[in-house]
């Protein structure tokens, strides 16, 4: 069973430079979702991973280095 938060790790809709930031984190989230049993710590970990992904995508947007990658 997939945890509902996983839908927020989708990256296919993003421009390619942002996919380079988001995809590895999304892949890790899916791997952890499959490997770890349901529980409050899994939920907290995935939520924090989502926060990190969002921050890194914003950093890539504001850093102006998207075309350099």
C-alpha positions, 0 to 999 in steps of 0.5 A: 500500500502506498502512503498518500503523501507519496503523490506530492513527490511527483516530478514528471510535471516539472521542467527538466532542470527541476526534475534533476533536483526533485527526482532523486528525492522522490525516488528515495521517498518511494523506496522508503515507503516500500521498505518501512512499515506504516507508523508515525515515524515513517509519516514524520520522515516522509513529511520531512523529506517532502519539506526538504524536497520543496526547499531544494526545488525553491533553492534551485528556482531562486538560485538562477543556476538551472540552465548551468546544470 
